[in-house]
C-alpha cells in the first residue's frame, strides 16, 4: 500500500479534512496516476451527504480526474509513464457480461465499480480524485489529447460524457432539433456538444438570466420555462430533449414539446419520484428515458471529439482549502460552470 495526501469527508456534515489515504500497490495491469486536476461534481456532494445511500467514512470523492502517468504495471500496454490521462466515474466492471462485452461497462450487469464509495478489488472502499495519486486498472484509464487544456479536461470525464452519450445514442445531428433543460454544469456541455454535432439547439431554462451565456456557448434559441407561452409556442417541436437538472420538472408539459417519435432523456437525478400522464406519452408516440455516463470506448471518443472541435467546459479553478466553499456555491447554483481543484494545493 502507498499513502497519499487527500481531502476527505469524515461525516455527512463536517467540512472536508486533510487526510492520508491508502492506495493499493501497482499490479501488473495497473496505472499509477499523479493527479493534477479534479473536477467538482454535484454527485460528490450528494454522495457525502448521504442523499444516494449508505456512505463509508472517511471518504475521498471526485470522479473527474486528470493527471500524468507516474508508473505502469508490467502487463500494461495502453499507457506509458508521462502520458496525459484521465479517470471518470468507474474504475472497474466484470468485463464478461453482455453489456461489458458490447462496450457499455456503465451498464455492467454485475454493477460497475464506482471511483469512490464503491467496493475495490481488495474489498476496501474506493477513494476518489480529491487526492494526489490514484491506482486504476489500465482498461479504465483514458487518454487526454494534447489539444485539450489540461485544467479544463477533468469535467469532461463526467459532465462531458454524461451529455455526449445520450446525444449520440439518440442521433442528435444535422436536421434534428434538440432542447437542453437547464444551463448548469451538465447543460452548458450539452449545448456545446449538441451544436458541434450539428443539431439546432434550444435552451429551456427557468429564467432568461443566462441567455447571453447560452447563445455564446452555441444555442440557437433560449426560452424561459417560467413563461407559459414557451410551452404553447414550442409544442410538438423537438426530436430530443435532454433534461440536465436535478430538480423536479413538469414532465407532462415538457413531453408535449416533443415531435413525432421524440424522446426526453433525463441525465439529472432528482431525489423525488417523477410523474407523467401516460396519455401524454401516447400522443406523437413520445418516449421518456434515462441515461448514465458512457462506456470506456465512447468516453475516449468524446474526448477526441472535444479535442477535434475545440470543446471544453467553462471552469473556475479552486484550491484544496476552498472545496467546502465551492460545494456551497454549487448548491446555490453560483458557478459558471464547473469547479476544478488544483491538486498541487493539497500540500498547502
Buried (B, 14 or more C-beta within 10 A) or exposed (E): EEEBBBBBBBBEEEEBEEBEBEBBEBBEBBBBBBBBBBBBBBBBBBBBBEBEEEBEBBBBBBBBBBBBBBBBBEEBEBBEEEBBBBBBBBBBBBBEBEBBEEEBBBBBEEEBBBBBBBBBEEEEBBBBBBBBBBBBBBBBBBBBBEBBEBBBBBBBBBBBBBBBBBBBBBEBBEEBBBBBBBBBBBBBBBBBBBBBBEBBBBBBBBEBEBBEBBBEBBBBBBBBBEEEEBBEEBBEBBBBBBBBBBEEBEBBBBBBBBBEEBBBBBBBBEEEEEEBEEEBBEEBEBBBEEBBBBBBEBBBBBBBBBBEBEBBBBBBEBBBBBBEEBBEBBEEEEBBBBBBBBBBBBEE
